[in-house]
């Protein structure tokens, strides 16, 4: 609400003699400042309005008491904001701008080959030969179903990846929009965003292990946190990662090791191994054995039999990935070794 400044005319009030008007204005000057405060409610804001009379001028100012907005409030609210799935309205146009830029070979020209390959990857037909018309059609196609826009983004990442820095630009956009998705570490897909630090811990285990253990663990992560997760495959890859990392420490002479045979061998004679943390009230080897059993027994889809099997859930597969990451780290770091 804007408060106006009002100035009386130099002339007196209607019918007032000039000398009377002068006397009245002089009296106002002698009174100096007279503040009249009024508190009123306006859309949840409490305003104090001060009217100041000086030399015939009525000045009005306002300041807030117990205001609804405070510095830093927006940032605090964003910190508690849930991530947005699919493509929220505030992300739709910026995301299309990123797609549009990825399809151009220069600022004014579309890359016909990129558009053609994109249509093939998405199994859709783009009409005509004009790249401008095809791009316009693609935008309308995305607007019919906003998840299609994510399909387009993912298809561009799969084919072009880093793409002269456009991959990082996309990640920055998704972070600022608080999207539920993030660009993968290899810049070739989208995955579900996790709390800061969580992915880094798994990445450390992947980097430290290298070889097949790291490959299996990376696959497990991608299948568990990808935009279209495959919990069964994620769980299976998590177990394979542990088997690869522990193979040289547990019965290395057995060429057909599985996590199950490793559990059997350690349980048969746990004193053959030692854990880097000295035993206290709890044995380190027994604790590690318990983690291995949890991972192995939790794979509900592994074998058929009398009891019906079921596929692992997404939450189960993600827990398995993090459990496997710890076990892989223990294996490749030498935390578990022969006594």
C-alpha positions as CSV (number, residue, x, y, z in Angstrom):
1,X,0.0,0.0,0.0
2,X,1.5,3.4,-1.0
3,X,1.0,6.3,1.3
4,X,0.8,9.7,-0.4
5,X,2.3,13.0,0.4
6,X,-0.4,15.7,0.5
7,X,0.3,19.4,0.5
8,X,-2.3,22.0,1.0
9,X,-2.5,24.8,-1.4
10,X,-1.0,28.2,-0.5
11,X,-4.5,29.7,-0.6
12,X,-6.7,29.3,2.5
13,X,-9.7,27.1,2.9
14,X,-12.8,28.1,1.2
15,X,-14.0,31.5,2.4
16,X,-11.0,31.9,4.7
17,X,-9.3,35.3,4.7
18,X,-5.5,35.3,3.8
19,X,-4.4,36.6,7.2
20,X,-6.4,33.8,8.9
21,X,-4.7,31.3,6.7
22,X,-1.3,32.7,7.6
23,X,-2.0,32.5,11.3
24,X,-3.2,28.9,10.9
25,X,-0.1,27.9,9.1
26,X,2.1,29.6,11.7
27,X,0.4,27.7,14.4
28,X,1.2,24.5,12.7
29,X,4.9,25.5,12.5
30,X,4.9,26.1,16.2
31,X,3.5,22.7,16.9
32,X,6.6,21.3,15.0
33,X,6.0,17.6,14.6
34,X,2.8,15.9,15.6
35,X,2.8,12.2,15.2
36,X,-0.3,10.3,14.9
37,X,0.1,6.5,14.9
38,X,-2.4,4.1,13.8
39,X,-2.0,0.3,13.7
40,X,-4.0,-1.6,11.1
41,X,-4.0,-5.0,9.6
42,X,-3.3,-5.5,5.9
43,X,-2.9,-9.0,4.6
44,X,-1.2,-10.3,7.7
45,X,1.1,-7.3,8.0
46,X,0.9,-4.9,10.9
47,X,1.7,-1.4,9.8
48,X,2.4,1.7,11.8
49,X,1.5,4.8,9.9
50,X,3.0,8.1,11.0
51,X,1.5,11.4,9.8
52,X,3.9,14.3,10.1
53,X,2.7,17.9,9.8
54,X,5.4,20.3,8.9
55,X,4.8,23.7,7.3
56,X,1.5,22.7,5.9
57,X,2.7,19.4,4.5
58,X,1.2,16.2,5.6
59,X,3.9,13.5,5.3
60,X,3.1,9.8,5.7
61,X,5.5,7.0,6.3
62,X,5.1,3.3,7.3
63,X,7.2,0.6,8.9
64,X,6.4,-3.0,9.7
65,X,5.8,-4.5,13.2
66,X,6.1,-8.3,13.5
67,X,6.5,-8.5,9.7
68,X,5.7,-11.8,7.9
69,X,8.9,-11.7,5.8
70,X,12.4,-11.7,7.3
71,X,15.9,-11.8,5.7
72,X,17.0,-15.4,5.1
73,X,13.4,-16.7,5.3
74,X,13.3,-17.8,1.7
75,X,16.5,-19.8,2.0
76,X,15.3,-21.4,5.2
77,X,12.0,-22.4,3.5
78,X,13.9,-23.9,0.6
79,X,16.1,-26.0,2.9
80,X,12.9,-27.7,4.1
81,X,11.4,-28.1,0.6
82,X,10.8,-31.6,-0.7
83,X,12.4,-32.3,-4.1
84,X,10.1,-32.0,-7.1
85,X,9.4,-35.1,-9.2
86,X,8.8,-35.1,-12.9
87,X,9.0,-31.5,-14.3
88,X,7.4,-28.8,-12.1
89,X,6.1,-25.6,-13.7
90,X,9.1,-23.5,-12.6
91,X,11.5,-26.0,-14.3
92,X,9.5,-26.5,-17.6
93,X,10.7,-23.6,-19.6
94,X,14.3,-23.6,-18.4
95,X,14.6,-27.3,-19.1
96,X,13.2,-26.9,-22.6
97,X,15.7,-24.1,-23.1
98,X,18.5,-26.6,-22.2
99,X,17.1,-29.1,-24.7
100,X,16.7,-26.5,-27.4
101,X,20.4,-25.5,-26.9
102,X,21.5,-29.1,-27.1
103,X,19.8,-29.5,-30.4
104,X,21.5,-26.5,-32.0
105,X,24.8,-26.6,-33.9
106,X,24.9,-22.7,-33.7
107,X,22.7,-20.1,-32.1
108,X,20.5,-19.8,-35.2
109,X,20.6,-23.4,-36.7
110,X,19.4,-26.7,-35.4
111,X,21.6,-29.8,-35.9
112,X,19.6,-32.0,-38.2
113,X,21.6,-35.2,-37.3
114,X,21.0,-34.7,-33.5
115,X,17.3,-34.3,-34.1
116,X,17.2,-37.3,-36.3
117,X,19.1,-39.5,-33.8
118,X,16.9,-38.2,-30.9
119,X,13.7,-39.2,-32.8
120,X,15.1,-42.7,-33.3
121,X,16.2,-43.1,-29.7
122,X,12.7,-41.9,-28.5
123,X,10.9,-44.1,-31.0
124,X,8.9,-41.2,-32.3
125,X,8.4,-39.6,-35.7
126,X,9.1,-35.9,-36.3
127,X,7.2,-34.6,-39.3
128,X,8.7,-32.7,-42.2
129,X,12.2,-31.9,-43.1
130,X,12.5,-28.5,-41.5
131,X,14.5,-28.7,-38.3
132,X,12.6,-25.7,-36.9
133,X,9.3,-27.5,-37.5
134,X,10.6,-30.7,-36.0
135,X,11.9,-28.9,-32.9
136,X,8.5,-27.2,-32.5
137,X,6.7,-30.5,-32.8
138,X,9.1,-32.0,-30.2
139,X,8.2,-29.2,-27.8
140,X,4.5,-29.9,-28.2
141,X,5.1,-33.6,-27.8
142,X,6.8,-32.9,-24.5
143,X,4.1,-30.6,-23.3
144,X,1.5,-33.4,-23.8
145,X,3.3,-35.4,-21.1
146,X,5.9,-33.6,-19.0
147,X,7.7,-36.9,-18.2
148,X,8.6,-37.0,-21.9
149,X,10.8,-34.0,-21.4
150,X,12.9,-36.1,-19.0
151,X,13.0,-38.8,-21.6
152,X,14.4,-36.3,-24.1
153,X,16.9,-35.0,-21.6
154,X,18.0,-38.6,-20.8
155,X,18.3,-39.5,-24.5
156,X,20.5,-36.5,-25.1
157,X,22.7,-37.4,-22.1
158,X,23.0,-41.0,-23.3
159,X,24.2,-40.0,-26.7
160,X,26.2,-36.8,-26.0
161,X,27.2,-36.9,-22.2
162,X,29.4,-34.0,-21.2
163,X,28.7,-32.3,-24.5
164,X,31.1,-29.3,-24.1
165,X,29.9,-28.5,-20.7
166,X,26.2,-28.8,-21.3
167,X,26.0,-31.8,-18.9
168,X,27.2,-29.7,-15.9
169,X,24.9,-26.9,-16.9
170,X,22.0,-29.3,-16.7
171,X,23.1,-30.5,-13.3
172,X,23.3,-26.9,-12.0
173,X,19.8,-26.2,-13.3
174,X,18.3,-29.3,-11.6
175,X,20.0,-28.4,-8.3
176,X,18.6,-24.8,-8.4
177,X,15.1,-26.1,-9.3
178,X,15.3,-28.7,-6.4
179,X,14.6,-31.5,-8.8
180,X,14.4,-35.0,-7.5
181,X,16.8,-36.0,-10.3
182,X,20.5,-35.5,-10.8
183,X,22.9,-36.1,-13.7
184,X,25.0,-39.2,-13.1
185,X,28.7,-39.1,-12.5
186,X,29.4,-40.3,-16.0
187,X,27.1,-37.6,-17.5
188,X,25.2,-40.2,-19.4
189,X,21.9,-40.6,-17.5
190,X,19.6,-39.2,-14.9
191,X,19.4,-40.7,-11.4
192,X,17.5,-39.9,-8.2
193,X,19.1,-37.3,-6.1
194,X,20.4,-38.4,-2.6
195,X,21.5,-36.5,0.4
196,X,24.9,-34.7,0.1
197,X,27.7,-37.0,1.0
198,X,25.8,-40.3,0.6
199,X,26.8,-40.8,-3.0
200,X,30.4,-39.7,-2.3
201,X,30.8,-42.5,0.2
202,X,29.8,-45.1,-2.4
203,X,31.9,-43.4,-5.0
204,X,34.9,-43.7,-2.7
205,X,34.4,-47.4,-2.4
206,X,34.0,-47.7,-6.2
207,X,37.2,-45.7,-6.8
208,X,39.2,-47.7,-4.2
209,X,38.1,-51.1,-5.4
210,X,38.6,-50.7,-9.2
211,X,38.2,-53.8,-11.3
212,X,35.1,-55.9,-11.3
213,X,34.2,-55.0,-7.7
214,X,34.0,-51.3,-8.6
215,X,32.1,-52.0,-11.8
216,X,29.5,-54.2,-10.0
217,X,29.0,-51.6,-7.3
218,X,28.6,-48.8,-9.9
219,X,26.1,-50.9,-11.7
220,X,24.2,-51.6,-8.5
221,X,24.1,-47.8,-7.7
222,X,22.8,-47.0,-11.2
223,X,20.1,-49.6,-11.1
224,X,19.0,-48.6,-7.6
225,X,19.0,-44.9,-8.1
226,X,18.3,-44.6,-11.8
227,X,15.2,-42.8,-13.0
228,X,13.7,-46.2,-13.8
229,X,15.2,-48.4,-11.1
230,X,15.6,-52.1,-11.4
231,X,15.7,-53.3,-7.7
232,X,16.3,-57.0,-8.6
233,X,19.4,-56.2,-10.8
234,X,20.6,-53.6,-8.3
235,X,20.6,-56.2,-5.4
236,X,22.3,-58.8,-7.6
237,X,25.0,-56.4,-8.6
238,X,25.6,-55.4,-5.0
239,X,26.2,-59.0,-4.0
240,X,28.6,-59.5,-6.9
241,X,30.5,-56.4,-5.9
242,X,31.1,-57.9,-2.4
243,X,32.0,-61.3,-3.8
244,X,34.7,-59.7,-6.1
245,X,36.1,-57.5,-3.2
246,X,36.2,-60.4,-0.7
247,X,37.5,-63.2,-3.0
248,X,41.2,-62.8,-2.2
249,X,40.6,-62.7,1.6
250,X,38.2,-65.6,2.0
251,X,39.2,-69.1,0.6
252,X,41.0,-67.7,-2.5
253,X,41.7,-71.2,-3.7
254,X,38.0,-71.8,-4.3
255,X,37.3,-70.8,-7.9
256,X,33.5,-70.9,-7.5
257,X,33.1,-68.6,-4.5
258,X,29.8,-67.0,-3.8
259,X,28.9,-64.8,-0.9
260,X,27.1,-67.8,0.5
261,X,30.3,-70.0,0.5
262,X,32.3,-67.1,2.0
263,X,29.8,-66.8,4.9
264,X,30.0,-70.6,5.4
265,X,33.8,-70.5,5.5
266,X,34.1,-67.6,7.9
267,X,31.4,-69.0,10.2
268,X,33.2,-72.4,10.3
269,X,36.4,-70.9,11.8
270,X,36.2,-67.1,12.4
271,X,39.5,-67.1,14.3
272,X,41.3,-67.5,10.9
273,X,40.5,-63.9,10.2
274,X,40.9,-60.6,12.0
275,X,39.3,-57.2,11.6
276,X,41.2,-53.9,11.8
277,X,39.3,-52.7,14.8
278,X,40.3,-54.6,17.9
279,X,37.6,-56.8,19.5
280,X,35.8,-55.4,22.5
281,X,32.4,-56.4,23.7
282,X,31.6,-57.2,20.0
283,X,33.8,-59.1,17.6
284,X,34.7,-57.3,14.5
285,X,34.8,-60.5,12.4
286,X,31.4,-61.5,13.8
287,X,30.0,-58.1,13.0
288,X,31.2,-58.2,9.4
289,X,29.8,-61.8,9.1
290,X,26.5,-60.5,10.3
291,X,26.5,-57.8,7.6
292,X,27.3,-60.4,4.9
293,X,24.5,-62.7,6.1
294,X,22.0,-59.8,6.0
295,X,22.9,-59.0,2.5
296,X,22.9,-62.6,1.3
297,X,19.7,-63.7,3.1
298,X,17.9,-60.5,2.1
299,X,18.0,-61.4,-1.6
300,X,14.4,-62.7,-1.8
301,X,14.4,-63.3,-5.6
302,X,17.5,-65.4,-5.7
303,X,16.1,-69.0,-5.7
304,X,12.9,-70.7,-6.4
305,X,11.6,-73.4,-4.1
306,X,8.7,-74.5,-1.9
307,X,8.2,-70.9,-0.6
308,X,7.2,-68.3,-3.2
309,X,9.9,-65.8,-4.0
310,X,9.3,-62.1,-4.5
311,X,11.3,-59.3,-6.2
312,X,13.3,-57.0,-4.0
313,X,11.8,-53.5,-3.4
314,X,13.5,-50.3,-4.4
315,X,14.2,-49.5,-0.7
316,X,15.7,-52.9,-0.1
317,X,17.9,-52.7,-3.1
318,X,19.2,-49.2,-2.0
319,X,19.9,-50.5,1.5
320,X,21.8,-53.4,-0.1
321,X,23.9,-51.0,-2.2
322,X,25.0,-49.1,0.9
323,X,25.6,-52.3,2.9
324,X,27.7,-53.6,-0.1
325,X,29.6,-50.4,-0.3
326,X,30.8,-50.8,3.3
327,X,31.7,-54.5,2.8
328,X,33.6,-53.7,-0.5
329,X,35.5,-50.9,1.3
330,X,36.4,-53.4,4.1
331,X,37.6,-55.9,1.5
332,X,39.7,-53.6,-0.7
333,X,41.3,-51.7,2.2
334,X,42.4,-54.9,4.0
335,X,40.2,-54.2,7.0
336,X,39.5,-57.9,6.9
337,X,42.4,-60.2,6.5
338,X,43.8,-63.6,7.4
339,X,45.1,-63.7,11.0
